Amino acid sequence: MTYPVLSLKHLKSDDNQRCSGCGAEFVPSEDSGSRQLGLRGGDVSFGALLCGGCHSKWSHGTPLTLKGPLSA
Ligand SMILES: [Zn+2]
């Protein structure tokens, strides 16, 4: 079987991007708390970009609904 892999890293992008959680536009390189979440393998694969606020809330235990753009 293929084991799923979770990744969470800071995206060094100077382009305006939209948070997958709240939909806010932000520049990842200027938001040190923002993270690019990835889940690869298994039955589901997707990537989501979280702004600093959404990542902070989620990492402290608040469930986060992903409403914004997801990458495959
Ligand atoms: Zn957000």
N, CA, C, O and the ligand as a Tripos MOL2 file, in Angstrom:
@<TRIPOS>MOLECULE
protein
  289   287    73     0     0
PROTEIN
NO_CHARGES

@<TRIPOS>ATOM
      1 N           0.8370   -1.1920    0.0000 N.3       1 MET1
      2 CA          0.0000    0.0000    0.0000 C.3       1 MET1
      3 C           0.8720    1.2410    0.0000 C.2       1 MET1
      4 O           2.0390    1.1980    0.3890 O.2       1 MET1
      5 N           0.3020    2.3270   -0.4330 N.am      2 THR2
      6 CA          1.0140    3.6020   -0.4080 C.3       2 THR2
      7 C           0.6330    4.3600    0.8530 C.2       2 THR2
      8 O          -0.5450    4.6020    1.1180 O.2       2 THR2
      9 N           1.6260    4.7220    1.6100 N.am      3 TYR3
     10 CA          1.3400    5.4740    2.8310 C.3       3 TYR3
     11 C           1.1830    6.9540    2.5100 C.2       3 TYR3
     12 O           1.9790    7.5200    1.7610 O.2       3 TYR3
     13 N           0.1730    7.5690    3.0680 N.am      4 PRO4
     14 CA         -0.0030    8.9980    2.8340 C.3       4 PRO4
     15 C           1.0680    9.8250    3.5400 C.2       4 PRO4
     16 O           1.5590    9.4490    4.6040 O.2       4 PRO4
     17 N           1.4170   10.9410    2.9410 N.am      5 VAL5
     18 CA          2.4440   11.8310    3.4910 C.3       5 VAL5
     19 C           1.8340   13.2060    3.7480 C.2       5 VAL5
     20 O           1.2210   13.8050    2.8640 O.2       5 VAL5
     21 N           2.0100   13.6890    4.9650 N.am      6 LEU6
     22 CA          1.5450   15.0290    5.3360 C.3       6 LEU6
     23 C           2.7300   15.9810    5.3160 C.2       6 LEU6
     24 O           3.7930   15.6430    5.8370 O.2       6 LEU6
     25 N           2.5780   17.1480    4.7350 N.am      7 SER7
     26 CA          3.6420   18.1400    4.7920 C.3       7 SER7
     27 C           3.0620   19.4920    5.1890 C.2       7 SER7
     28 O           1.8990   19.7950    4.9240 O.2       7 SER7
     29 N           3.8920   20.2830    5.8230 N.am      8 LEU8
     30 CA          3.4630   21.6080    6.2710 C.3       8 LEU8
     31 C           4.6920   22.4970    6.2200 C.2       8 LEU8
     32 O           5.6150   22.3350    7.0180 O.2       8 LEU8
     33 N           4.7060   23.4270    5.2930 N.am      9 LYS9
     34 CA          5.9120   24.2390    5.1460 C.3       9 LYS9
     35 C           5.5430   25.6720    4.7910 C.2       9 LYS9
     36 O           4.4440   25.9630    4.3190 O.2       9 LYS9
     37 N           6.4930   26.5430    5.0330 N.am     10 HIS10
     38 CA          6.2800   27.9410    4.6870 C.3      10 HIS10
     39 C           6.5220   28.1170    3.2030 C.2      10 HIS10
     40 O           7.5410   27.6710    2.6760 O.2      10 HIS10
     41 N           5.5940   28.7630    2.5340 N.am     11 LEU11
     42 CA          5.7090   28.9740    1.0940 C.3      11 LEU11
     43 C           6.4120   30.3010    0.8410 C.2      11 LEU11
     44 O           5.9400   31.3560    1.2670 O.2      11 LEU11
     45 N           7.5530   30.2390    0.1370 N.am     12 LYS12
     46 CA          8.2960   31.4710   -0.1180 C.3      12 LYS12
     47 C           7.8470   32.0670   -1.4440 C.2      12 LYS12
     48 O           8.5730   32.0410   -2.4380 O.2      12 LYS12
     49 N           6.6400   32.5990   -1.4330 N.am     13 SER13
     50 CA          6.1060   33.1930   -2.6490 C.3      13 SER13
     51 C           5.8490   34.6740   -2.4180 C.2      13 SER13
     52 O           5.2940   35.0600   -1.3900 O.2      13 SER13
     53 N           6.2540   35.5030   -3.3790 N.am     14 ASP14
     54 CA          6.0310   36.9430   -3.2800 C.3      14 ASP14
     55 C           4.7570   37.3540   -3.9990 C.2      14 ASP14
     56 O           4.4540   38.5400   -4.1210 O.2      14 ASP14
     57 N           4.0150   36.3600   -4.4730 N.am     15 ASP15
     58 CA          2.7820   36.6680   -5.1940 C.3      15 ASP15
     59 C           1.5870   36.6650   -4.2430 C.2      15 ASP15
     60 O           1.5630   35.9530   -3.2390 O.2      15 ASP15
     61 N           0.6140   37.4720   -4.5880 N.am     16 ASN16
     62 CA         -0.6300   37.4870   -3.8490 C.3      16 ASN16
     63 C          -1.3250   36.1330   -3.9890 C.2      16 ASN16
     64 O          -1.4930   35.6330   -5.1010 O.2      16 ASN16
     65 N          -1.7310   35.5380   -2.8590 N.am     17 GLN17
     66 CA         -2.4150   34.2430   -2.9230 C.3      17 GLN17
     67 C          -3.6450   34.3180   -2.0340 C.2      17 GLN17
     68 O          -3.7650   35.2050   -1.1890 O.2      17 GLN17
     69 N          -4.5480   33.3820   -2.2370 N.am     18 ARG18
     70 CA         -5.7440   33.3780   -1.4190 C.3      18 ARG18
     71 C          -5.6850   32.2490   -0.3900 C.2      18 ARG18
     72 O          -5.3220   31.1180   -0.7140 O.2      18 ARG18
     73 N          -6.0480   32.5730    0.8570 N.am     19 CYS19
     74 CA         -6.0600   31.5770    1.9160 C.3      19 CYS19
     75 C          -7.1730   30.5650    1.6380 C.2      19 CYS19
     76 O          -8.2910   30.9470    1.2900 O.2      19 CYS19
     77 N          -6.8620   29.2700    1.7930 N.am     20 SER20
     78 CA         -7.8620   28.2350    1.5450 C.3      20 SER20
     79 C          -8.8890   28.1650    2.6700 C.2      20 SER20
     80 O          -9.9460   27.5530    2.5110 O.2      20 SER20
     81 N          -8.5810   28.7900    3.8090 N.am     21 GLY21
     82 CA         -9.5030   28.7500    4.9360 C.3      21 GLY21
     83 C         -10.4750   29.9190    4.9390 C.2      21 GLY21
     84 O         -11.6900   29.7200    4.9320 O.2      21 GLY21
     85 N          -9.9400   31.1500    4.9500 N.am     22 CYS22
     86 CA        -10.8150   32.3200    5.0870 C.3      22 CYS22
     87 C         -10.9680   33.0890    3.7870 C.2      22 CYS22
     88 O         -11.8040   33.9880    3.6970 O.2      22 CYS22
     89 N         -10.1830   32.7540    2.7860 N.am     23 GLY23
     90 CA        -10.3210   33.4190    1.4930 C.3      23 GLY23
     91 C          -9.6000   34.7500    1.3890 C.2      23 GLY23
     92 O          -9.6610   35.4070    0.3490 O.2      23 GLY23
     93 N          -8.9090   35.1610    2.4640 N.am     24 ALA24
     94 CA         -8.2120   36.4500    2.4480 C.3      24 ALA24
     95 C          -7.0230   36.3930    1.4890 C.2      24 ALA24
     96 O          -6.3650   35.3610    1.3570 O.2      24 ALA24
     97 N          -6.7600   37.5150    0.8250 N.am     25 GLU25
     98 CA         -5.5850   37.5850   -0.0370 C.3      25 GLU25
     99 C          -4.3990   38.0190    0.8040 C.2      25 GLU25
    100 O          -4.5110   38.9270    1.6280 O.2      25 GLU25
    101 N          -3.2720   37.3720    0.5950 N.am     26 PHE26
    102 CA         -2.0650   37.7440    1.3260 C.3      26 PHE26
    103 C          -0.8460   37.3000    0.5310 C.2      26 PHE26
    104 O          -0.9480   36.5150   -0.4120 O.2      26 PHE26
    105 N           0.3140   37.8240    0.9360 N.am     27 VAL27
    106 CA          1.5720   37.4490    0.2860 C.3      27 VAL27
    107 C           2.3210   36.5200    1.2430 C.2      27 VAL27
    108 O           2.7760   36.9640    2.2970 O.2      27 VAL27
    109 N           2.4550   35.2410    0.8930 N.am     28 PRO28
    110 CA          3.0520   34.2650    1.8090 C.3      28 PRO28
    111 C           4.4130   34.6650    2.3650 C.2      28 PRO28
    112 O           4.6880   34.4140    3.5380 O.2      28 PRO28
    113 N           5.2760   35.2840    1.5520 N.am     29 SER29
    114 CA          6.6200   35.6220    2.0490 C.3      29 SER29
    115 C           6.5610   36.7240    3.1110 C.2      29 SER29
    116 O           7.5110   36.8990    3.8740 O.2      29 SER29
    117 N           5.4410   37.4710    3.1630 N.am     30 GLU30
    118 CA          5.3010   38.5390    4.1570 C.3      30 GLU30
    119 C           4.5220   38.0850    5.3840 C.2      30 GLU30
    120 O           4.3890   38.8400    6.3470 O.2      30 GLU30
    121 N           4.0060   36.8580    5.3590 N.am     31 ASP31
    122 CA          3.2280   36.3230    6.4800 C.3      31 ASP31
    123 C           3.9730   35.0960    7.0010 C.2      31 ASP31
    124 O           3.7740   33.9810    6.5210 O.2      31 ASP31
    125 N           4.8430   35.3240    8.0020 N.am     32 SER32
    126 CA          5.7170   34.2420    8.4620 C.3      32 SER32
    127 C           4.9380   33.1100    9.1170 C.2      32 SER32
    128 O           5.4620   32.0060    9.2680 O.2      32 SER32
    129 N           3.6970   33.3700    9.5060 N.am     33 GLY33
    130 CA          2.9040   32.3190   10.1520 C.3      33 GLY33
    131 C           2.1200   31.4840    9.1570 C.2      33 GLY33
    132 O           1.5070   30.4850    9.5340 O.2      33 GLY33
    133 N           2.1310   31.8800    7.8930 N.am     34 SER34
    134 CA          1.3510   31.1430    6.9050 C.3      34 SER34
    135 C           2.0310   29.8260    6.5530 C.2      34 SER34
    136 O           3.2520   29.6980    6.6420 O.2      34 SER34
    137 N           1.2260   28.8560    6.1560 N.am     35 ARG35
    138 CA          1.7720   27.5410    5.8250 C.3      35 ARG35
    139 C           1.0470   26.9330    4.6320 C.2      35 ARG35
    140 O          -0.1470   27.1420    4.4140 O.2      35 ARG35
    141 N           1.8380   26.1610    3.8620 N.am     36 GLN36
    142 CA          1.2880   25.3670    2.7680 C.3      36 GLN36
    143 C           1.1470   23.9370    3.2790 C.2      36 GLN36
    144 O           2.1360   23.2710    3.5840 O.2      36 GLN36
    145 N          -0.0930   23.4800    3.3680 N.am     37 LEU37
    146 CA         -0.3780   22.1350    3.8590 C.3      37 LEU37
    147 C          -0.5170   21.1990    2.6670 C.2      37 LEU37
    148 O          -1.1670   21.5330    1.6770 O.2      37 LEU37
    149 N           0.0890   20.0410    2.7660 N.am     38 GLY38
    150 CA         -0.0370   19.0630    1.6960 C.3      38 GLY38
    151 C          -0.3670   17.6910    2.2360 C.2      38 GLY38
    152 O           0.1670   17.2740    3.2640 O.2      38 GLY38
    153 N          -1.2420   16.9890    1.5460 N.am     39 LEU39
    154 CA         -1.5520   15.5910    1.8660 C.3      39 LEU39
    155 C          -1.4410   14.8180    0.5650 C.2      39 LEU39
    156 O          -2.1930   15.0610   -0.3790 O.2      39 LEU39
    157 N          -0.5020   13.8910    0.5200 N.am     40 ARG40
    158 CA         -0.2350   13.1680   -0.7260 C.3      40 ARG40
    159 C          -0.3530   11.6720   -0.5080 C.2      40 ARG40
    160 O           0.1450   11.1350    0.4820 O.2      40 ARG40
    161 N          -1.0090   11.0120   -1.4290 N.am     41 GLY41
    162 CA         -1.0810    9.5640   -1.3630 C.3      41 GLY41
    163 C          -2.3380    9.0970   -0.6680 C.2      41 GLY41
    164 O          -3.1430    9.9050   -0.2070 O.2      41 GLY41
    165 N          -2.5040    7.7840   -0.5950 N.am     42 GLY42
    166 CA         -3.7450    7.2710   -0.0510 C.3      42 GLY42
    167 C          -4.8840    7.5690   -1.0020 C.2      42 GLY42
    168 O          -4.6740    7.6580   -2.2120 O.2      42 GLY42
    169 N          -6.0740    7.7210   -0.4790 N.am     43 ASP43
    170 CA         -7.2440    7.9550   -1.3160 C.3      43 ASP43
    171 C          -7.4320    9.4190   -1.6670 C.2      43 ASP43
    172 O          -8.1750    9.7520   -2.5900 O.2      43 ASP43
    173 N          -6.7550   10.3000   -0.9260 N.am     44 VAL44
    174 CA         -6.9700   11.7380   -1.1070 C.3      44 VAL44
    175 C          -5.6240   12.4380   -1.2430 C.2      44 VAL44
    176 O          -4.6900   12.1320   -0.5010 O.2      44 VAL44
    177 N          -5.5140   13.3670   -2.1780 N.am     45 SER45
    178 CA         -4.3250   14.2110   -2.2860 C.3      45 SER45
    179 C          -4.7700   15.6330   -2.5140 C.2      45 SER45
    180 O          -5.5600   15.9030   -3.4190 O.2      45 SER45
    181 N          -4.2800   16.5330   -1.7160 N.am     46 PHE46
    182 CA         -4.5850   17.9350   -1.9590 C.3      46 PHE46
    183 C          -3.5890   18.8210   -1.2520 C.2      46 PHE46
    184 O          -2.8760   18.3840   -0.3480 O.2      46 PHE46
    185 N          -3.5480   20.0640   -1.6690 N.am     47 GLY47
    186 CA         -2.7280   21.0630   -1.0120 C.3      47 GLY47
    187 C          -3.5970   22.2510   -0.6680 C.2      47 GLY47
    188 O          -4.5140   22.5950   -1.4140 O.2      47 GLY47
    189 N          -3.3130   22.8800    0.4610 N.am     48 ALA48
    190 CA         -4.0810   24.0440    0.8790 C.3      48 ALA48
    191 C          -3.1160   25.0670    1.4520 C.2      48 ALA48
    192 O          -2.1670   24.7230    2.1560 O.2      48 ALA48
    193 N          -3.3730   26.3190    1.1430 N.am     49 LEU49
    194 CA         -2.5400   27.3960    1.6650 C.3      49 LEU49
    195 C          -3.2940   28.1030    2.7830 C.2      49 LEU49
    196 O          -4.4190   28.5620    2.5890 O.2      49 LEU49
    197 N          -2.6710   28.1890    3.9530 N.am     50 LEU50
    198 CA         -3.3210   28.8050    5.1080 C.3      50 LEU50
    199 C          -2.5990   30.0870    5.4980 C.2      50 LEU50
    200 O          -1.3730   30.1030    5.6110 O.2      50 LEU50
    201 N          -3.3480   31.1510    5.7020 N.am     51 CYS51
    202 CA         -2.7460   32.3950    6.1800 C.3      51 CYS51
    203 C          -2.3180   32.2030    7.6420 C.2      51 CYS51
    204 O          -2.6760   31.2090    8.2720 O.2      51 CYS51
    205 N          -1.5680   33.1410    8.1610 N.am     52 GLY52
    206 CA         -1.0630   33.0110    9.5320 C.3      52 GLY52
    207 C          -2.1730   32.8290   10.5500 C.2      52 GLY52
    208 O          -2.0460   32.0310   11.4790 O.2      52 GLY52
    209 N          -3.2630   33.5670   10.3790 N.am     53 GLY53
    210 CA         -4.3710   33.4790   11.3210 C.3      53 GLY53
    211 C          -5.0320   32.1170   11.3020 C.2      53 GLY53
    212 O          -5.2700   31.5240   12.3550 O.2      53 GLY53
    213 N          -5.3310   31.6140   10.1130 N.am     54 CYS54
    214 CA         -5.9990   30.3060   10.0040 C.3      54 CYS54
    215 C          -5.0740   29.1920   10.4730 C.2      54 CYS54
    216 O          -5.5150   28.2710   11.1610 O.2      54 CYS54
    217 N          -3.7830   29.2670   10.1060 N.am     55 HIS55
    218 CA         -2.8690   28.2230   10.5470 C.3      55 HIS55
    219 C          -2.7320   28.2130   12.0680 C.2      55 HIS55
    220 O          -2.6810   27.1460   12.6800 O.2      55 HIS55
    221 N          -2.6740   29.3820   12.6700 N.am     56 SER56
    222 CA         -2.5280   29.4750   14.1230 C.3      56 SER56
    223 C          -3.7400   28.8750   14.8270 C.2      56 SER56
    224 O          -3.5900   28.0760   15.7520 O.2      56 SER56
    225 N          -4.9300   29.2550   14.3950 N.am     57 LYS57
    226 CA         -6.1480   28.7360   15.0240 C.3      57 LYS57
    227 C          -6.2160   27.2180   14.8650 C.2      57 LYS57
    228 O          -6.4960   26.4970   15.8220 O.2      57 LYS57
    229 N          -5.9590   26.7440   13.6510 N.am     58 TRP58
    230 CA         -6.0500   25.3180   13.3650 C.3      58 TRP58
    231 C          -5.0190   24.5310   14.1740 C.2      58 TRP58
    232 O          -5.3360   23.4790   14.7290 O.2      58 TRP58
    233 N          -3.7830   25.0380   14.2410 N.am     59 SER59
    234 CA         -2.7330   24.2950   14.9360 C.3      59 SER59
    235 C          -2.9570   24.3000   16.4470 C.2      59 SER59
    236 O          -2.3260   23.5270   17.1680 O.2      59 SER59
    237 N          -3.8450   25.1610   16.9290 N.am     60 HIS60
    238 CA         -4.1660   25.1590   18.3560 C.3      60 HIS60
    239 C          -5.4580   24.4100   18.6390 C.2      60 HIS60
    240 O          -5.9650   24.4440   19.7600 O.2      60 HIS60
    241 N          -5.9870   23.7400   17.6350 N.am     61 GLY61
    242 CA         -7.0990   22.8290   17.9010 C.3      61 GLY61
    243 C          -8.4380   23.1970   17.3170 C.2      61 GLY61
    244 O          -9.4010   22.4470   17.4770 O.2      61 GLY61
    245 N          -8.5360   24.3490   16.6300 N.am     62 THR62
    246 CA         -9.8130   24.7190   16.0340 C.3      62 THR62
    247 C          -9.9710   24.0460   14.6750 C.2      62 THR62
    248 O          -9.1180   24.2250   13.8060 O.2      62 THR62
    249 N         -11.0410   23.2760   14.4680 N.am     63 PRO63
    250 CA        -11.2470   22.6580   13.1590 C.3      63 PRO63
    251 C         -11.3640   23.7360   12.0800 C.2      63 PRO63
    252 O         -11.9750   24.7810   12.3050 O.2      63 PRO63
    253 N         -10.7940   23.4860   10.9420 N.am     64 LEU64
    254 CA        -10.7790   24.4760    9.8650 C.3      64 LEU64
    255 C         -11.4630   23.8930    8.6260 C.2      64 LEU64
    256 O         -11.0640   22.8450    8.1190 O.2      64 LEU64
    257 N         -12.4860   24.5790    8.1530 N.am     65 THR65
    258 CA        -13.1450   24.1750    6.9180 C.3      65 THR65
    259 C         -12.4370   24.8420    5.7530 C.2      65 THR65
    260 O         -12.2520   26.0590    5.7480 O.2      65 THR65
    261 N         -12.0430   24.0490    4.7650 N.am     66 LEU66
    262 CA        -11.3410   24.6030    3.6080 C.3      66 LEU66
    263 C         -12.3450   24.9990    2.5410 C.2      66 LEU66
    264 O         -12.9320   24.1480    1.8740 O.2      66 LEU66
    265 N         -12.5330   26.3070    2.3890 N.am     67 LYS67
    266 CA        -13.5260   26.8070    1.4200 C.3      67 LYS67
    267 C         -12.8630   27.4030    0.2000 C.2      67 LYS67
    268 O         -13.4850   27.5520   -0.8510 O.2      67 LYS67
    269 N         -11.5980   27.7420    0.3460 N.am     68 GLY68
    270 CA        -10.9140   28.4320   -0.7260 C.3      68 GLY68
    271 C         -10.2960   27.4720   -1.7270 C.2      68 GLY68
    272 O         -10.6320   26.2880   -1.7520 O.2      68 GLY68
    273 N          -9.3910   27.9850   -2.5500 N.am     69 PRO69
    274 CA         -8.7910   27.1610   -3.5980 C.3      69 PRO69
    275 C          -7.9000   26.0630   -3.0130 C.2      69 PRO69
    276 O          -7.1190   26.3040   -2.0930 O.2      69 PRO69
    277 N          -8.0290   24.8690   -3.5570 N.am     70 LEU70
    278 CA         -7.1650   23.7440   -3.1800 C.3      70 LEU70
    279 C          -6.3770   23.3450   -4.4060 C.2      70 LEU70
    280 O          -6.8880   23.3800   -5.5250 O.2      70 LEU70
    281 N          -5.1230   22.9630   -4.1910 N.am     71 SER71
    282 CA         -4.3250   22.4760   -5.3050 C.3      71 SER71
    283 C          -4.2270   20.9630   -5.2020 C.2      71 SER71
    284 O          -4.3130   20.3970   -4.1120 O.2      71 SER71
    285 N          -4.0500   20.3270   -6.3250 N.am     72 ALA72
    286 CA         -4.0200   18.8670   -6.3270 C.3      72 ALA72
    287 C          -2.6280   18.3560   -5.9790 C.2      72 ALA72
    288 O          -2.4090   17.1460   -5.9320 O.2      72 ALA72
    289 ZN         -6.9900   32.4550    6.4230 Zn       73 ZN73
@<TRIPOS>BOND
     1     1     2 1
     2     2     3 1
     3     3     4 2
     4     3     5 am
     5     5     6 1
     6     6     7 1
     7     7     8 2
     8     7     9 am
     9     9    10 1
    10    10    11 1
    11    11    12 2
    12    11    13 am
    13    13    14 1
    14    14    15 1
    15    15    16 2
    16    15    17 am
    17    17    18 1
    18    18    19 1
    19    19    20 2
    20    19    21 am
    21    21    22 1
    22    22    23 1
    23    23    24 2
    24    23    25 am
    25    25    26 1
    26    26    27 1
    27    27    28 2
    28    27    29 am
    29    29    30 1
    30    30    31 1
    31    31    32 2
    32    31    33 am
    33    33    34 1
    34    34    35 1
    35    35    36 2
    36    35    37 am
    37    37    38 1
    38    38    39 1
    39    39    40 2
    40    39    41 am
    41    41    42 1
    42    42    43 1
    43    43    44 2
    44    43    45 am
    45    45    46 1
    46    46    47 1
    47    47    48 2
    48    47    49 am
    49    49    50 1
    50    50    51 1
    51    51    52 2
    52    51    53 am
    53    53    54 1
    54    54    55 1
    55    55    56 2
    56    55    57 am
    57    57    58 1
    58    58    59 1
    59    59    60 2
    60    59    61 am
    61    61    62 1
    62    62    63 1
    63    63    64 2
    64    63    65 am
    65    65    66 1
    66    66    67 1
    67    67    68 2
    68    67    69 am
    69    69    70 1
    70    70    71 1
    71    71    72 2
    72    71    73 am
    73    73    74 1
    74    74    75 1
    75    75    76 2
    76    75    77 am
    77    77    78 1
    78    78    79 1
    79    79    80 2
    80    79    81 am
    81    81    82 1
    82    82    83 1
    83    83    84 2
    84    83    85 am
    85    85    86 1
    86    86    87 1
    87    87    88 2
    88    87    89 am
    89    89    90 1
    90    90    91 1
    91    91    92 2
    92    91    93 am
    93    93    94 1
    94    94    95 1
    95    95    96 2
    96    95    97 am
    97    97    98 1
    98    98    99 1
    99    99   100 2
   100    99   101 am
   101   101   102 1
   102   102   103 1
   103   103   104 2
   104   103   105 am
   105   105   106 1
   106   106   107 1
   107   107   108 2
   108   107   109 am
   109   109   110 1
   110   110   111 1
   111   111   112 2
   112   111   113 am
   113   113   114 1
   114   114   115 1
   115   115   116 2
   116   115   117 am
   117   117   118 1
   118   118   119 1
   119   119   120 2
   120   119   121 am
   121   121   122 1
   122   122   123 1
   123   123   124 2
   124   123   125 am
   125   125   126 1
   126   126   127 1
   127   127   128 2
   128   127   129 am
   129   129   130 1
   130   130   131 1
   131   131   132 2
   132   131   133 am
   133   133   134 1
   134   134   135 1
   135   135   136 2
   136   135   137 am
   137   137   138 1
   138   138   139 1
   139   139   140 2
   140   139   141 am
   141   141   142 1
   142   142   143 1
   143   143   144 2
   144   143   145 am
   145   145   146 1
   146   146   147 1
   147   147   148 2
   148   147   149 am
   149   149   150 1
   150   150   151 1
   151   151   152 2
   152   151   153 am
   153   153   154 1
   154   154   155 1
   155   155   156 2
   156   155   157 am
   157   157   158 1
   158   158   159 1
   159   159   160 2
   160   159   161 am
   161   161   162 1
   162   162   163 1
   163   163   164 2
   164   163   165 am
   165   165   166 1
   166   166   167 1
   167   167   168 2
   168   167   169 am
   169   169   170 1
   170   170   171 1
   171   171   172 2
   172   171   173 am
   173   173   174 1
   174   174   175 1
   175   175   176 2
   176   175   177 am
   177   177   178 1
   178   178   179 1
   179   179   180 2
   180   179   181 am
   181   181   182 1
   182   182   183 1
   183   183   184 2
   184   183   185 am
   185   185   186 1
   186   186   187 1
   187   187   188 2
   188   187   189 am
   189   189   190 1
   190   190   191 1
   191   191   192 2
   192   191   193 am
   193   193   194 1
   194   194   195 1
   195   195   196 2
   196   195   197 am
   197   197   198 1
   198   198   199 1
   199   199   200 2
   200   199   201 am
   201   201   202 1
   202   202   203 1
   203   203   204 2
   204   203   205 am
   205   205   206 1
   206   206   207 1
   207   207   208 2
   208   207   209 am
   209   209   210 1
   210   210   211 1
   211   211   212 2
   212   211   213 am
   213   213   214 1
   214   214   215 1
   215   215   216 2
   216   215   217 am
   217   217   218 1
   218   218   219 1
   219   219   220 2
   220   219   221 am
   221   221   222 1
   222   222   223 1
   223   223   224 2
   224   223   225 am
   225   225   226 1
   226   226   227 1
   227   227   228 2
   228   227   229 am
   229   229   230 1
   230   230   231 1
   231   231   232 2
   232   231   233 am
   233   233   234 1
   234   234   235 1
   235   235   236 2
   236   235   237 am
   237   237   238 1
   238   238   239 1
   239   239   240 2
   240   239   241 am
   241   241   242 1
   242   242   243 1
   243   243   244 2
   244   243   245 am
   245   245   246 1
   246   246   247 1
   247   247   248 2
   248   247   249 am
   249   249   250 1
   250   250   251 1
   251   251   252 2
   252   251   253 am
   253   253   254 1
   254   254   255 1
   255   255   256 2
   256   255   257 am
   257   257   258 1
   258   258   259 1
   259   259   260 2
   260   259   261 am
   261   261   262 1
   262   262   263 1
   263   263   264 2
   264   263   265 am
   265   265   266 1
   266   266   267 1
   267   267   268 2
   268   267   269 am
   269   269   270 1
   270   270   271 1
   271   271   272 2
   272   271   273 am
   273   273   274 1
   274   274   275 1
   275   275   276 2
   276   275   277 am
   277   277   278 1
   278   278   279 1
   279   279   280 2
   280   279   281 am
   281   281   282 1
   282   282   283 1
   283   283   284 2
   284   283   285 am
   285   285   286 1
   286   286   287 1
   287   287   288 2
@<TRIPOS>SUBSTRUCTURE
     1 MET1         2 RESIDUE 1 A MET
     2 THR2         6 RESIDUE 1 A THR
     3 TYR3        10 RESIDUE 1 A TYR
     4 PRO4        14 RESIDUE 1 A PRO
     5 VAL5        18 RESIDUE 1 A VAL
     6 LEU6        22 RESIDUE 1 A LEU
     7 SER7        26 RESIDUE 1 A SER
     8 LEU8        30 RESIDUE 1 A LEU
     9 LYS9        34 RESIDUE 1 A LYS
    10 HIS10       38 RESIDUE 1 A HIS
    11 LEU11       42 RESIDUE 1 A LEU
    12 LYS12       46 RESIDUE 1 A LYS
    13 SER13       50 RESIDUE 1 A SER
    14 ASP14       54 RESIDUE 1 A ASP
    15 ASP15       58 RESIDUE 1 A ASP
    16 ASN16       62 RESIDUE 1 A ASN
    17 GLN17       66 RESIDUE 1 A GLN
    18 ARG18       70 RESIDUE 1 A ARG
    19 CYS19       74 RESIDUE 1 A CYS
    20 SER20       78 RESIDUE 1 A SER
    21 GLY21       82 RESIDUE 1 A GLY
    22 CYS22       86 RESIDUE 1 A CYS
    23 GLY23       90 RESIDUE 1 A GLY
    24 ALA24       94 RESIDUE 1 A ALA
    25 GLU25       98 RESIDUE 1 A GLU
    26 PHE26      102 RESIDUE 1 A PHE
    27 VAL27      106 RESIDUE 1 A VAL
    28 PRO28      110 RESIDUE 1 A PRO
    29 SER29      114 RESIDUE 1 A SER
    30 GLU30      118 RESIDUE 1 A GLU
    31 ASP31      122 RESIDUE 1 A ASP
    32 SER32      126 RESIDUE 1 A SER
    33 GLY33      130 RESIDUE 1 A GLY
    34 SER34      134 RESIDUE 1 A SER
    35 ARG35      138 RESIDUE 1 A ARG
    36 GLN36      142 RESIDUE 1 A GLN
    37 LEU37      146 RESIDUE 1 A LEU
    38 GLY38      150 RESIDUE 1 A GLY
    39 LEU39      154 RESIDUE 1 A LEU
    40 ARG40      158 RESIDUE 1 A ARG
    41 GLY41      162 RESIDUE 1 A GLY
    42 GLY42      166 RESIDUE 1 A GLY
    43 ASP43      170 RESIDUE 1 A ASP
    44 VAL44      174 RESIDUE 1 A VAL
    45 SER45      178 RESIDUE 1 A SER
    46 PHE46      182 RESIDUE 1 A PHE
    47 GLY47      186 RESIDUE 1 A GLY
    48 ALA48      190 RESIDUE 1 A ALA
    49 LEU49      194 RESIDUE 1 A LEU
    50 LEU50      198 RESIDUE 1 A LEU
    51 CYS51      202 RESIDUE 1 A CYS
    52 GLY52      206 RESIDUE 1 A GLY
    53 GLY53      210 RESIDUE 1 A GLY
    54 CYS54      214 RESIDUE 1 A CYS
    55 HIS55      218 RESIDUE 1 A HIS
    56 SER56      222 RESIDUE 1 A SER
    57 LYS57      226 RESIDUE 1 A LYS
    58 TRP58      230 RESIDUE 1 A TRP
    59 SER59      234 RESIDUE 1 A SER
    60 HIS60      238 RESIDUE 1 A HIS
    61 GLY61      242 RESIDUE 1 A GLY
    62 THR62      246 RESIDUE 1 A THR
    63 PRO63      250 RESIDUE 1 A PRO
    64 LEU64      254 RESIDUE 1 A LEU
    65 THR65      258 RESIDUE 1 A THR
    66 LEU66      262 RESIDUE 1 A LEU
    67 LYS67      266 RESIDUE 1 A LYS
    68 GLY68      270 RESIDUE 1 A GLY
    69 PRO69      274 RESIDUE 1 A PRO
    70 LEU70      278 RESIDUE 1 A LEU
    71 SER71      282 RESIDUE 1 A SER
    72 ALA72      286 RESIDUE 1 A ALA
    73 ZN73       289 GROUP 0 **** ****
